[in-house]
Amino acid sequence: MAAIALGQSVLRAFKPLVVRWQGTNHSIGASLGLAIGSVALGSELEWLEAADGAAYEAKRSGRGTMRLAGQAPGDPSGRG
């Protein structure tokens, strides 16, 4: 699925990202939530809410994680 591949590319781009600011190195990471549009998601608001919920699940799972809306917690298939 193209959305998953794109999400994994974004996560890979952030994994080695270190920014030096005011003499201190800061590592930057990302967590992503995705929701694939379907008939089950009846409106744009439901789609955004599903993606938002997946993003919070990714954040709880740790840096460098991607979660799909409806994905069971602990399912590693969304990890980048």
Secondary structure, DSSP 8 states (H G I E B T S, - for coil): -HHHHHHHHHHHHHTT-EEEETTEEEE----EEE----TTS-SHHHHHHHHHHHHHHHHHH-TTBEEETT--TT-GGGB-
